[in-house]
Amino acid sequence: MLTQQLDGRVYPNSQSAKSVFEVFSLRLEGGKVRIHLEGEVLKIHKDSKHFFMQSTKGIY
């Protein structure tokens, strides 16, 4: 269940950021998106078809 704030923002009833993270994680994993944590993003580049992200952990 969701709760809408007066300013229009929508949150899970738990009011927990962890709940939001879990929902996004499940959807991304099902959509062939690789998730990399614990690295600082240094640069994002797009060519004609793809996005590339350079972080302190590597280039993806």
SULBEL-V618936 format. One record per residue. N is the residue number from 1. RES is the residue in one letter. PSI is psi in degrees with one decimal (* if undefined). NEAR is the number of other C-alpha atoms within 12 Angstrom. D_CENTER is the distance of its C-alpha to the mean C-alpha in whole Angstrom. Layout:
N;RES;PSI;NEAR;D_CENTER  N;RES;PSI;NEAR;D_CENTER
//
This chain:
1;M;150.6;11;20  2;L;153.9;15;19  3;T;131.3;15;21  4;Q;129.3;13;21  5;Q;165.4;12;22  6;L;-31.2;8;24  7;D;4.0;8;22  8;G;-11.6;9;20  9;R;146.6;11;17  10;V;132.4;17;16  11;Y;156.9;21;16  12;P;154.6;19;16  13;N;-26.2;15;20  14;S;-16.3;13;19  15;Q;29.6;17;18  16;S;128.2;15;16  17;A;-30.7;14;12  18;K;-37.9;14;12  19;S;-41.8;17;13  20;V;-45.7;19;10  21;F;-43.6;16;7  22;E;-41.0;14;10  23;V;-47.7;16;10  24;F;-42.2;16;6  25;S;-45.4;19;7  26;L;-43.2;16;10  27;R;-40.3;15;10  28;L;-42.9;15;8  29;E;-34.8;14;11  30;G;-15.3;12;13  31;G;22.1;11;12  32;K;36.4;10;13  33;V;126.9;14;10  34;R;136.0;14;10  35;I;126.9;18;8  36;H;123.8;19;10  37;L;165.0;12;10  38;E;29.7;10;13  39;G;146.3;16;13  40;E;131.2;15;14  41;V;125.3;18;13  42;L;-32.8;15;16  43;K;144.5;17;16  44;I;132.1;16;15  45;H;142.9;16;17  46;K;129.7;12;18  47;D;-160.6;9;21  48;S;-23.0;7;23  49;K;-20.8;7;20  50;H;157.0;10;17  51;F;144.0;14;15  52;F;141.3;17;15  53;M;127.7;22;14  54;Q;129.1;18;16  55;S;179.6;18;15  56;T;-10.6;15;18  57;K;-11.1;15;17  58;G;-173.4;17;18  59;I;131.2;17;17  60;Y;*;21;15
//
